Amino acid sequence: MDTTRPSITRVYDAMLGGKENFQADRDIRDRLLALDPDFGRASWDNREFTVRVVRFLAADIGISQFLELGTTLPLPTTEHPHEVARRNNHEATVVYASVDPAVLAHGRALLADNDQTHMADVDFRQPRQVLENATVTKYIDFDLPVALFLVGIINHVPDKRDPAGIVASYIDGVPSGSYVALSHLLDPGPDHELADLAAGIRQVYSDAGFPGWFRTQEQIKAMLTGLDLVNPGLVTLADWWPDGPRLRELSPMQRLIVGAVGRKP
């Protein structure tokens, strides 16, 4: 592990107040906070969106298989998706997939005594490899509905690697009755008041070595073709069935992350 180079996973950890990060990661976090002092609220939106979706699918829909791609470092101060799933559905099985060595090491240590939650060392950008991975296929039965999470990761896939095609491959690979949750950076358009912020964030990500792509509402929604979107559809993450009333206005960065959950007919 090269601690002198920032990692998107560790920058995210630093933004959320975690301890598994280094100065290079905190430097990138600080540059993002300089663009929007409330940037961290948007990072929490990604985390909390995942938790709300897991709770909805486990408790209300009865989904018992969860596959989270590009999973992040565990935080000691928050509940993890597998804990939410198991609390609401005691039969739930969860597989986390990542290629980040820190995520894999911490995840395996955390889950050493948990026989219903597992770590898979596989790159989400290779859908076929994920869907055929030995750990994934051992614990996920693709003859039964699956909840698949692509939260905050597709926006780090360049157009030349066909992000829409990656999502489509996952949609094709899961059975009827499955659900796909996706969040993505939103391109506000060149004349929008948030255009400069989006450009600044793109530059920071590019400088850090993990470029981020902002895409339009239409482009993001097109990635979910073949799914029936759960109300309220594709919205800012904070507006996807929040747990309570909004007590403050969304920060600029919060307005630049949207997400949706769709069911495969």
Backbone as CSV, one residue per row, in Angstrom:
resi,resn,N_x,N_y,N_z,CA_x,CA_y,CA_z,C_x,C_y,C_z
1,MET,0.845,-1.192,0.000,0.000,0.000,0.000,0.882,1.244,0.000
2,ASP,0.693,2.113,-0.990,1.458,3.355,-1.078,0.689,4.447,-0.346
3,THR,1.145,4.778,0.851,0.421,5.759,1.671,0.682,7.189,1.239
4,THR,1.596,7.382,0.279,1.871,8.748,-0.206,0.932,9.141,-1.339
5,ARG,0.186,8.180,-1.855,-0.776,8.453,-2.925,-2.187,8.318,-2.365
6,PRO,-3.058,9.286,-2.646,-4.417,9.202,-2.111,-5.205,8.069,-2.742
7,SER,-6.125,7.542,-1.977,-7.040,6.495,-2.428,-8.456,7.023,-2.286
8,ILE,-9.295,6.795,-3.272,-10.671,7.273,-3.199,-11.385,6.689,-1.983
9,THR,-11.083,5.439,-1.664,-11.714,4.811,-0.499,-11.277,5.489,0.786
10,ARG,-9.984,5.806,0.891,-9.486,6.425,2.120,-9.889,7.893,2.211
11,VAL,-10.011,8.578,1.074,-10.511,9.958,1.099,-11.944,9.972,1.614
12,TYR,-12.739,9.023,1.151,-14.121,8.886,1.615,-14.141,8.615,3.116
13,ASP,-13.246,7.755,3.569,-13.142,7.448,4.991,-12.798,8.708,5.788
14,ALA,-11.851,9.490,5.277,-11.463,10.729,5.962,-12.615,11.719,6.003
15,MET,-13.373,11.797,4.926,-14.503,12.720,4.863,-15.577,12.350,5.881
16,LEU,-15.708,11.051,6.167,-16.713,10.581,7.106,-16.204,10.546,8.548
17,GLY,-14.946,10.961,8.747,-14.411,10.982,10.097,-13.775,9.681,10.534
18,GLY,-13.466,8.802,9.569,-12.815,7.540,9.901,-11.348,7.730,10.230
19,LYS,-10.702,6.639,10.610,-9.302,6.698,11.034,-8.364,5.920,10.122
20,GLU,-8.918,5.292,9.079,-8.093,4.468,8.187,-7.669,5.288,6.969
21,ASN,-6.967,6.377,7.196,-6.530,7.248,6.108,-5.204,7.897,6.472
22,PHE,-4.572,8.492,5.454,-3.248,9.072,5.632,-3.254,10.531,5.183
23,GLN,-2.108,11.206,5.353,-2.063,12.634,5.065,-2.416,12.935,3.618
24,ALA,-1.984,12.083,2.698,-2.304,12.313,1.282,-3.813,12.295,1.054
25,ASP,-4.508,11.426,1.772,-5.970,11.350,1.659,-6.622,12.579,2.290
26,ARG,-6.095,12.993,3.436,-6.668,14.159,4.125,-6.419,15.445,3.337
27,ASP,-5.322,15.487,2.586,-5.062,16.661,1.744,-6.137,16.798,0.664
28,ILE,-6.522,15.684,0.050,-7.582,15.721,-0.965,-8.912,16.066,-0.310
29,ARG,-9.176,15.470,0.827,-10.404,15.826,1.562,-10.460,17.328,1.815
30,ASP,-9.355,17.907,2.234,-9.345,19.335,2.559,-9.556,20.192,1.322
31,ARG,-9.051,19.753,0.175,-9.300,20.492,-1.066,-10.784,20.450,-1.435
32,LEU,-11.419,19.314,-1.208,-12.855,19.211,-1.486,-13.660,20.068,-0.517
33,LEU,-13.246,20.089,0.738,-13.942,20.911,1.727,-13.760,22.400,1.435
34,ALA,-12.648,22.748,0.810,-12.448,24.143,0.432,-13.439,24.570,-0.645
35,LEU,-13.863,23.620,-1.485,-14.849,23.920,-2.521,-16.250,24.028,-1.941
36,ASP,-16.552,23.171,-0.969,-17.841,23.199,-0.276,-17.588,22.719,1.152
37,PRO,-17.626,23.628,2.133,-17.360,23.232,3.522,-18.279,22.133,4.036
38,ASP,-19.425,21.954,3.393,-20.364,20.904,3.789,-20.279,19.685,2.878
39,PHE,-19.146,19.510,2.217,-18.971,18.372,1.315,-19.232,17.058,2.039
40,GLY,-18.840,16.995,3.304,-19.020,15.768,4.065,-20.464,15.326,4.166
41,ARG,-21.394,16.264,4.135,-22.810,15.896,4.195,-23.206,15.070,2.979
42,ALA,-22.601,15.363,1.832,-22.879,14.587,0.630,-22.313,13.173,0.751
43,SER,-21.146,13.046,1.385,-20.570,11.715,1.609,-21.469,10.897,2.527
44,TRP,-22.005,11.538,3.558,-22.932,10.844,4.444,-24.216,10.470,3.709
45,ASP,-24.615,11.288,2.748,-25.814,10.955,1.962,-25.652,9.613,1.271
46,ASN,-24.468,9.361,0.696,-24.219,8.076,0.048,-24.362,6.933,1.040
47,ARG,-23.766,7.119,2.199,-23.797,6.072,3.224,-25.230,5.829,3.710
48,GLU,-25.921,6.915,4.007,-27.267,6.785,4.569,-28.281,6.299,3.537
49,PHE,-28.069,6.661,2.279,-28.909,6.137,1.197,-28.809,4.617,1.161
50,THR,-27.591,4.092,1.219,-27.394,2.648,1.222,-28.126,1.990,2.382
51,VAL,-28.001,2.570,3.562,-28.644,2.003,4.749,-30.161,1.997,4.595
52,ARG,-30.727,3.089,4.096,-32.183,3.153,3.937,-32.678,2.138,2.908
53,VAL,-31.920,1.981,1.833,-32.320,1.020,0.802,-32.239,-0.405,1.343
54,VAL,-31.170,-0.717,2.054,-31.044,-2.053,2.649,-32.212,-2.329,3.582
55,ARG,-32.535,-1.373,4.420,-33.629,-1.553,5.377,-34.955,-1.776,4.655
56,PHE,-35.210,-0.983,3.609,-36.439,-1.115,2.829,-36.531,-2.488,2.182
57,LEU,-35.436,-2.921,1.562,-35.478,-4.187,0.828,-35.534,-5.386,1.767
58,ALA,-34.833,-5.314,2.883,-34.835,-6.441,3.819,-36.151,-6.538,4.585
59,ALA,-36.648,-5.387,5.064,-37.829,-5.404,5.929,-39.134,-5.429,5.152
60,ASP,-39.243,-4.593,4.121,-40.530,-4.436,3.427,-40.691,-5.354,2.220
61,ILE,-39.596,-5.645,1.528,-39.672,-6.465,0.314,-39.316,-7.920,0.607
62,GLY,-38.523,-8.145,1.641,-38.145,-9.511,1.991,-36.940,-10.039,1.240
63,ILE,-36.135,-9.142,0.669,-34.909,-9.571,-0.003,-33.953,-10.125,1.045
64,SER,-33.302,-11.237,0.719,-32.393,-11.860,1.682,-30.965,-12.010,1.152
65,GLN,-30.698,-11.463,-0.054,-29.349,-11.529,-0.624,-28.920,-10.124,-1.046
66,PHE,-27.756,-9.706,-0.570,-27.272,-8.354,-0.827,-25.838,-8.420,-1.339
67,LEU,-25.593,-7.721,-2.443,-24.262,-7.672,-3.039,-23.876,-6.206,-3.216
68,GLU,-22.915,-5.742,-2.406,-22.470,-4.351,-2.483,-21.127,-4.300,-3.195
69,LEU,-21.077,-3.571,-4.313,-19.870,-3.474,-5.129,-19.103,-2.195,-4.797
70,GLY,-17.774,-2.304,-4.801,-16.951,-1.146,-4.486,-17.142,-0.675,-3.064
71,THR,-17.290,-1.622,-2.154,-17.586,-1.287,-0.770,-16.474,-0.448,-0.146
72,THR,-16.805,0.278,0.914,-15.869,1.211,1.540,-15.341,0.641,2.852
73,LEU,-14.433,1.389,3.455,-13.872,0.982,4.731,-14.943,1.011,5.823
74,PRO,-14.920,0.056,6.740,-15.900,0.066,7.829,-15.645,1.222,8.785
75,LEU,-16.716,1.831,9.274,-16.620,2.915,10.239,-17.119,2.420,11.590
76,PRO,-16.350,2.653,12.655,-16.763,2.145,13.964,-17.972,2.861,14.546
77,THR,-18.299,4.023,14.004,-19.376,4.832,14.602,-20.717,4.662,13.901
78,THR,-20.788,3.851,12.852,-22.041,3.719,12.112,-22.401,2.253,11.921
79,GLU,-23.664,2.026,11.641,-24.144,0.686,11.351,-23.800,0.340,9.906
80,HIS,-23.383,-0.887,9.687,-22.996,-1.322,8.358,-24.177,-2.004,7.663
81,PRO,-24.141,-2.058,6.325,-25.261,-2.663,5.592,-25.605,-4.080,6.060
82,HIS,-24.601,-4.899,6.352,-24.918,-6.274,6.766,-25.637,-6.293,8.110
83,GLU,-25.325,-5.333,8.981,-26.012,-5.268,10.266,-27.468,-4.848,10.085
84,VAL,-27.684,-3.888,9.189,-29.052,-3.444,8.893,-29.845,-4.580,8.272
85,ALA,-29.230,-5.281,7.323,-29.919,-6.381,6.647,-30.293,-7.480,7.628
86,ARG,-29.352,-7.866,8.473,-29.601,-8.967,9.414,-30.621,-8.581,10.478
87,ARG,-30.625,-7.328,10.884,-31.586,-6.892,11.900,-33.013,-6.967,11.368
88,ASN,-33.164,-6.698,10.070,-34.500,-6.676,9.470,-34.888,-7.982,8.788
89,ASN,-33.915,-8.838,8.538,-34.174,-10.130,7.922,-33.081,-11.081,8.400
90,HIS,-33.404,-11.934,9.356,-32.395,-12.785,9.991,-31.760,-13.780,9.017
91,GLU,-32.398,-13.966,7.870,-31.853,-14.903,6.885,-30.913,-14.219,5.891
92,ALA,-30.723,-12.926,6.039,-29.978,-12.160,5.036,-28.516,-12.588,4.937
93,THR,-28.059,-12.694,3.685,-26.658,-12.940,3.369,-26.130,-11.723,2.616
94,VAL,-24.940,-11.275,2.995,-24.355,-10.078,2.378,-22.959,-10.408,1.881
95,VAL,-22.655,-9.984,0.652,-21.301,-10.085,0.103,-20.853,-8.688,-0.286
96,TYR,-19.704,-8.308,0.220,-19.069,-7.044,-0.142,-17.960,-7.338,-1.148
97,ALA,-17.872,-6.540,-2.205,-16.850,-6.743,-3.232,-15.964,-5.514,-3.340
98,SER,-14.657,-5.738,-3.405,-13.704,-4.637,-3.510,-12.372,-5.187,-3.998
99,VAL,-11.534,-4.296,-4.537,-10.150,-4.661,-4.838,-9.185,-3.848,-3.986
100,ASP,-9.725,-3.001,-3.120,-8.879,-2.183,-2.254,-8.325,-3.066,-1.135
101,PRO,-6.989,-3.192,-1.018,-6.423,-4.097,-0.009,-6.793,-3.720,1.420
102,ALA,-6.934,-2.423,1.694,-7.302,-2.001,3.041,-8.737,-2.416,3.362
103,VAL,-9.628,-2.227,2.398,-11.028,-2.625,2.597,-11.120,-4.131,2.826
104,LEU,-10.410,-4.901,2.010,-10.457,-6.356,2.136,-9.916,-6.814,3.487
105,ALA,-8.799,-6.222,3.913,-8.190,-6.635,5.180,-9.090,-6.288,6.359
106,HIS,-9.569,-5.052,6.390,-10.425,-4.640,7.499,-11.746,-5.400,7.485
107,GLY,-12.302,-5.600,6.295,-13.565,-6.314,6.199,-13.449,-7.746,6.683
108,ARG,-12.389,-8.432,6.279,-12.221,-9.826,6.701,-12.009,-9.933,8.205
109,ALA,-11.282,-8.960,8.766,-11.089,-8.971,10.222,-12.414,-8.729,10.942
110,LEU,-13.190,-7.774,10.436,-14.463,-7.437,11.059,-15.443,-8.592,10.981
111,LEU,-15.383,-9.339,9.867,-16.398,-10.367,9.600,-15.913,-11.784,9.889
112,ALA,-14.790,-11.898,10.577,-14.175,-13.215,10.794,-15.139,-14.208,11.422
113,ASP,-15.996,-13.745,12.316,-16.912,-14.644,13.015,-18.345,-14.544,12.504
114,ASN,-18.513,-13.962,11.315,-19.848,-13.777,10.755,-19.997,-14.696,9.544
115,ASP,-20.788,-15.741,9.688,-20.895,-16.722,8.605,-21.951,-16.370,7.567
116,GLN,-22.555,-15.171,7.683,-23.540,-14.752,6.692,-23.115,-13.483,5.947
117,THR,-21.893,-13.033,6.200,-21.364,-11.852,5.513,-19.935,-12.144,5.077
118,HIS,-19.616,-11.792,3.821,-18.351,-12.226,3.247,-17.744,-11.132,2.372
119,MET,-16.424,-11.230,2.156,-15.690,-10.292,1.315,-15.231,-11.000,0.045
120,ALA,-15.420,-10.349,-1.102,-14.960,-10.884,-2.383,-13.933,-9.934,-2.981
121,ASP,-12.791,-10.462,-3.371,-11.719,-9.678,-3.982,-11.953,-9.680,-5.492
122,VAL,-12.693,-8.671,-5.968,-13.036,-8.633,-7.394,-13.392,-7.201,-7.784
123,ASP,-13.081,-6.842,-9.018,-13.243,-5.484,-9.535,-14.649,-5.303,-10.114
124,PHE,-15.401,-4.344,-9.569,-16.779,-4.142,-10.031,-16.851,-3.753,-11.494
125,ARG,-15.750,-3.244,-12.075,-15.750,-2.835,-13.478,-15.737,-4.030,-14.430
126,GLN,-15.651,-5.232,-13.869,-15.662,-6.462,-14.661,-16.880,-7.297,-14.243
127,PRO,-18.072,-6.941,-14.735,-19.296,-7.621,-14.269,-19.256,-9.134,-14.379
128,ARG,-18.732,-9.636,-15.472,-18.702,-11.092,-15.654,-17.863,-11.747,-14.564
129,GLN,-16.710,-11.131,-14.253,-15.852,-11.679,-13.204,-16.546,-11.630,-11.852
130,VAL,-17.290,-10.545,-11.593,-18.014,-10.438,-10.325,-19.072,-11.522,-10.231
131,LEU,-19.870,-11.647,-11.265,-20.993,-12.584,-11.233,-20.548,-14.041,-11.250
132,GLU,-19.285,-14.279,-11.636,-18.754,-15.641,-11.642,-17.729,-15.862,-10.536
133,ASN,-17.474,-14.857,-9.720,-16.486,-14.959,-8.654,-16.854,-16.084,-7.682
134,ALA,-15.861,-16.819,-7.228,-16.124,-17.993,-6.394,-16.815,-17.627,-5.083
135,THR,-16.408,-16.535,-4.467,-17.044,-16.130,-3.209,-18.467,-15.664,-3.454
136,VAL,-18.654,-14.885,-4.512,-19.991,-14.386,-4.828,-20.942,-15.543,-5.101
137,THR,-20.533,-16.470,-5.960,-21.441,-17.567,-6.338,-21.630,-18.579,-5.208
138,LYS,-20.704,-18.622,-4.270,-20.865,-19.530,-3.133,-21.985,-19.066,-2.202
139,TYR,-22.114,-17.713,-2.071,-23.038,-17.188,-1.071,-24.255,-16.464,-1.658
140,ILE,-24.222,-16.188,-2.964,-25.360,-15.544,-3.625,-25.953,-16.526,-4.622
141,ASP,-27.238,-16.813,-4.480,-27.953,-17.716,-5.388,-28.655,-16.860,-6.443
142,PHE,-28.128,-16.890,-7.660,-28.668,-16.039,-8.715,-29.947,-16.604,-9.339
143,ASP,-30.492,-17.647,-8.736,-31.836,-18.080,-9.111,-32.891,-17.373,-8.278
144,LEU,-32.451,-16.637,-7.270,-33.350,-15.907,-6.373,-33.038,-14.421,-6.437
145,PRO,-34.007,-13.555,-6.098,-33.777,-12.104,-6.180,-32.580,-11.646,-5.341
146,VAL,-31.887,-10.665,-5.893,-30.684,-10.117,-5.276,-30.834,-8.598,-5.193
147,ALA,-30.294,-8.002,-4.141,-30.174,-6.546,-4.066,-28.734,-6.194,-4.401
148,LEU,-28.542,-5.437,-5.480,-27.212,-5.094,-5.982,-26.982,-3.604,-5.792
149,PHE,-25.836,-3.237,-5.207,-25.551,-1.835,-4.899,-24.364,-1.334,-5.715
150,LEU,-24.607,-0.239,-6.455,-23.579,0.469,-7.225,-23.604,1.930,-6.757
151,VAL,-23.235,2.145,-5.517,-23.394,3.453,-4.894,-22.061,4.204,-4.894
152,GLY,-22.036,5.321,-5.615,-20.864,6.196,-5.611,-19.665,5.659,-6.354
153,ILE,-19.854,4.700,-7.266,-18.693,4.105,-7.928,-18.718,4.253,-9.451
154,ILE,-19.902,4.191,-10.063,-19.962,4.280,-11.521,-19.465,5.635,-12.019
155,ASN,-19.586,6.682,-11.187,-19.098,7.997,-11.610,-17.570,8.081,-11.650
156,HIS,-16.890,7.000,-11.268,-15.427,6.943,-11.416,-15.029,6.048,-12.587
157,VAL,-15.992,5.699,-13.433,-15.724,4.906,-14.635,-15.807,5.828,-15.843
158,PRO,-14.734,5.949,-16.633,-14.762,6.841,-17.796,-15.656,6.302,-18.905
159,ASP,-16.065,7.199,-19.785,-16.932,6.804,-20.897,-16.305,5.698,-21.742
160,LYS,-14.980,5.746,-21.899,-14.325,4.748,-22.760,-14.451,3.333,-22.215
161,ARG,-14.771,3.210,-20.921,-14.970,1.875,-20.330,-16.441,1.508,-20.262
162,ASP,-17.300,2.323,-20.886,-18.719,2.025,-21.054,-19.436,1.787,-19.723
163,PRO,-19.566,2.845,-18.897,-20.254,2.671,-17.604,-21.685,2.172,-17.747
164,ALA,-22.408,2.667,-18.773,-23.780,2.201,-18.980,-23.793,0.707,-19.298
165,GLY,-22.816,0.256,-20.051,-22.725,-1.163,-20.377,-22.423,-2.009,-19.154
166,ILE,-21.615,-1.476,-18.234,-21.317,-2.186,-16.996,-22.590,-2.384,-16.193
167,VAL,-23.367,-1.297,-16.037,-24.618,-1.399,-15.278,-25.574,-2.364,-15.974
168,ALA,-25.660,-2.266,-17.304,-26.554,-3.150,-18.055,-26.186,-4.618,-17.859
169,SER,-24.895,-4.901,-17.787,-24.458,-6.285,-17.588,-24.925,-6.818,-16.235
170,TYR,-24.889,-5.964,-15.227,-25.379,-6.394,-13.916,-26.898,-6.599,-13.937
171,ILE,-27.599,-5.692,-14.602,-29.057,-5.839,-14.687,-29.403,-7.143,-15.411
172,ASP,-28.666,-7.430,-16.481,-28.896,-8.674,-17.216,-28.560,-9.898,-16.362
173,GLY,-27.594,-9.747,-15.458,-27.082,-10.889,-14.710,-27.855,-11.273,-13.474
174,VAL,-28.789,-10.416,-13.058,-29.578,-10.751,-11.861,-30.978,-11.194,-12.288
175,PRO,-31.632,-12.017,-11.486,-32.936,-12.558,-11.890,-34.076,-11.570,-11.686
176,SER,-35.221,-11.917,-12.247,-36.439,-11.131,-12.052,-36.729,-11.006,-10.568
177,GLY,-37.201,-9.819,-10.171,-37.480,-9.563,-8.765,-36.311,-8.971,-8.019
178,SER,-35.163,-8.849,-8.694,-33.991,-8.236,-8.070,-34.111,-6.717,-8.081
179,TYR,-33.322,-6.080,-7.232,-33.299,-4.625,-7.140,-31.869,-4.126,-7.334
180,VAL,-31.740,-2.983,-8.009,-30.443,-2.349,-8.216,-30.508,-0.931,-7.654
181,ALA,-29.559,-0.598,-6.784,-29.447,0.757,-6.223,-28.206,1.408,-6.802
182,LEU,-28.371,2.630,-7.303,-27.267,3.333,-7.939,-27.269,4.794,-7.512
183,SER,-26.086,5.335,-7.240,-25.955,6.783,-7.067,-24.834,7.277,-7.961
184,HIS,-24.909,8.556,-8.338,-23.984,9.082,-9.351,-23.867,10.596,-9.217
185,LEU,-22.716,11.124,-9.582,-22.512,12.572,-9.638,-23.325,13.158,-10.783
186,LEU,-24.007,14.262,-10.514,-24.903,14.881,-11.485,-24.233,16.059,-12.181
187,ASP,-24.267,16.051,-13.510,-23.803,17.194,-14.305,-24.920,18.233,-14.326
188,PRO,-24.704,19.410,-13.717,-25.783,20.389,-13.646,-25.983,21.187,-14.930
189,GLY,-25.049,21.044,-15.879,-25.131,21.826,-17.116,-24.211,23.033,-17.060
190,PRO,-23.742,23.501,-18.218,-22.730,24.564,-18.254,-23.195,25.904,-17.719
191,ASP,-24.471,26.170,-17.749,-24.976,27.472,-17.310,-25.567,27.446,-15.904
192,HIS,-25.462,26.313,-15.248,-26.060,26.179,-13.924,-25.177,26.839,-12.862
193,GLU,-25.776,27.269,-11.759,-25.026,27.919,-10.691,-24.003,26.997,-10.038
194,LEU,-24.178,25.684,-10.185,-23.246,24.728,-9.586,-22.200,24.219,-10.576
195,ALA,-22.171,24.789,-11.776,-21.244,24.310,-12.806,-19.792,24.473,-12.372
196,ASP,-19.460,25.602,-11.753,-18.077,25.828,-11.323,-17.675,24.855,-10.220
197,LEU,-18.598,24.551,-9.327,-18.301,23.582,-8.272,-18.017,22.219,-8.879
198,ALA,-18.844,21.799,-9.813,-18.634,20.501,-10.461,-17.275,20.464,-11.157
199,ALA,-16.914,21.558,-11.818,-15.619,21.611,-12.505,-14.474,21.533,-11.501
200,GLY,-14.621,22.207,-10.377,-13.587,22.167,-9.354,-13.410,20.775,-8.766
201,ILE,-14.501,20.089,-8.544,-14.428,18.730,-8.005,-13.780,17.792,-9.012
202,ARG,-14.147,17.946,-10.274,-13.513,17.130,-11.325,-11.999,17.313,-11.303
203,GLN,-11.554,18.551,-11.135,-10.124,18.829,-11.138,-9.431,18.184,-9.938
204,VAL,-10.041,18.277,-8.776,-9.444,17.663,-7.583,-9.342,16.155,-7.753
205,TYR,-10.414,15.542,-8.215,-10.389,14.093,-8.425,-9.323,13.717,-9.452
206,SER,-9.215,14.479,-10.509,-8.227,14.184,-11.535,-6.812,14.301,-10.972
207,ASP,-6.554,15.355,-10.217,-5.243,15.546,-9.607,-4.907,14.401,-8.650
208,ALA,-5.923,13.869,-7.998,-5.715,12.805,-7.017,-5.452,11.453,-7.669
209,GLY,-5.766,11.327,-8.961,-5.514,10.070,-9.656,-6.713,9.163,-9.770
210,PHE,-7.891,9.651,-9.340,-9.115,8.855,-9.520,-10.205,9.767,-10.085
211,PRO,-10.096,10.083,-11.386,-11.036,11.034,-12.003,-12.490,10.674,-11.748
212,GLY,-13.322,11.709,-11.644,-14.746,11.518,-11.472,-15.498,12.162,-12.621
213,TRP,-16.534,11.500,-13.091,-17.321,11.994,-14.215,-18.724,12.369,-13.746
214,PHE,-19.108,13.604,-14.045,-20.463,14.068,-13.779,-21.287,13.805,-15.035
215,ARG,-22.461,13.209,-14.856,-23.314,12.898,-15.997,-24.696,13.488,-15.793
216,THR,-25.387,13.714,-16.904,-26.690,14.373,-16.834,-27.746,13.439,-16.265
217,GLN,-28.860,14.037,-15.857,-29.989,13.259,-15.349,-30.417,12.213,-16.372
218,GLU,-30.455,12.608,-17.637,-30.884,11.684,-18.697,-29.888,10.535,-18.862
219,GLN,-28.597,10.836,-18.803,-27.588,9.792,-18.950,-27.650,8.798,-17.790
220,ILE,-27.848,9.303,-16.588,-27.908,8.424,-15.421,-29.162,7.562,-15.469
221,LYS,-30.281,8.184,-15.799,-31.531,7.426,-15.860,-31.454,6.345,-16.935
222,ALA,-30.761,6.637,-18.040,-30.634,5.655,-19.114,-29.867,4.419,-18.653
223,MET,-28.970,4.581,-17.670,-28.246,3.431,-17.144,-29.184,2.422,-16.478
224,LEU,-30.349,2.899,-16.053,-31.292,2.050,-15.323,-32.374,1.479,-16.235
225,THR,-32.142,1.549,-17.531,-33.090,0.987,-18.495,-33.318,-0.494,-18.207
226,GLY,-34.572,-0.886,-18.235,-34.924,-2.268,-17.942,-35.395,-2.482,-16.522
227,LEU,-35.336,-1.419,-15.713,-35.792,-1.487,-14.327,-37.031,-0.622,-14.132
228,ASP,-37.879,-1.030,-13.233,-39.007,-0.201,-12.797,-38.543,0.566,-11.561
229,LEU,-38.433,1.893,-11.694,-37.886,2.673,-10.589,-38.891,2.766,-9.443
230,VAL,-38.372,2.573,-8.243,-39.166,2.745,-7.026,-39.360,4.237,-6.801
231,ASN,-40.579,4.649,-6.432,-40.801,6.063,-6.099,-39.851,6.478,-4.976
232,PRO,-39.278,7.676,-5.068,-39.605,8.798,-5.958,-38.765,8.862,-7.230
233,GLY,-38.188,7.763,-7.680,-37.410,7.772,-8.911,-35.991,8.233,-8.699
234,LEU,-35.447,8.937,-9.693,-34.065,9.434,-9.643,-34.071,10.826,-9.028
235,VAL,-33.564,10.949,-7.816,-33.612,12.207,-7.058,-32.300,12.387,-6.307
236,THR,-32.097,13.583,-5.751,-30.957,13.767,-4.862,-31.068,12.744,-3.731
237,LEU,-29.930,12.246,-3.279,-29.957,11.158,-2.296,-30.701,11.545,-1.031
238,ALA,-30.560,12.794,-0.629,-31.234,13.240,0.590,-32.748,13.191,0.459
239,ASP,-33.255,13.140,-0.782,-34.694,13.125,-1.019,-35.242,11.723,-1.270
240,TRP,-34.369,10.703,-1.187,-34.853,9.333,-1.372,-35.286,8.795,-0.012
241,TRP,-36.570,8.950,0.290,-37.179,8.480,1.531,-36.326,8.789,2.760
242,PRO,-36.131,10.086,3.048,-35.357,10.458,4.245,-36.043,9.983,5.520
243,ASP,-35.259,9.874,6.568,-35.786,9.350,7.833,-36.511,10.398,8.671
244,GLY,-36.465,11.637,8.250,-37.134,12.679,9.027,-37.202,13.963,8.232
245,PRO,-37.783,15.005,8.815,-37.890,16.278,8.104,-36.519,16.922,7.899
246,ARG,-36.399,17.679,6.825,-35.138,18.381,6.557,-35.057,19.630,7.429
247,LEU,-33.980,19.726,8.194,-33.821,20.838,9.117,-32.916,21.939,8.568
248,ARG,-32.258,21.672,7.450,-31.397,22.685,6.831,-31.368,22.452,5.327
249,GLU,-31.064,23.490,4.614,-31.009,23.390,3.161,-29.888,22.435,2.733
250,LEU,-30.093,21.796,1.584,-29.036,20.952,1.054,-27.810,21.780,0.720
251,SER,-26.628,21.234,0.987,-25.395,21.910,0.603,-25.244,21.823,-0.915
252,PRO,-24.388,22.665,-1.499,-24.186,22.591,-2.962,-23.817,21.181,-3.430
253,MET,-22.893,20.525,-2.711,-22.473,19.199,-3.145,-23.600,18.183,-3.011
254,GLN,-24.427,18.316,-2.004,-25.562,17.402,-1.857,-26.495,17.460,-3.059
255,ARG,-26.551,18.600,-3.694,-27.416,18.762,-4.861,-26.809,18.131,-6.108
256,LEU,-25.553,17.711,-6.016,-24.863,17.154,-7.176,-24.722,15.630,-7.107
257,ILE,-25.443,14.995,-6.188,-25.440,13.529,-6.136,-26.879,13.042,-6.170
258,VAL,-27.171,12.210,-7.146,-28.521,11.664,-7.291,-28.465,10.145,-7.241
259,GLY,-29.612,9.561,-6.959,-29.670,8.118,-6.913,-31.060,7.595,-7.145
260,ALA,-31.140,6.291,-7.344,-32.418,5.641,-7.578,-32.293,4.166,-7.240
261,VAL,-33.468,3.569,-7.048,-33.550,2.112,-6.835,-34.545,1.584,-7.860
262,GLY,-34.158,0.532,-8.567,-35.058,-0.046,-9.569,-35.228,-1.539,-9.394
263,ARG,-36.418,-2.012,-9.742,-36.722,-3.442,-9.670,-36.712,-4.044,-11.066
264,LYS,-36.073,-5.194,-11.200,-36.091,-5.878,-12.493,-37.375,-6.699,-12.604
265,PRO,-38.207,-6.405,-13.590,-39.491,-7.125,-13.747,-39.284,-8.621,-13.954
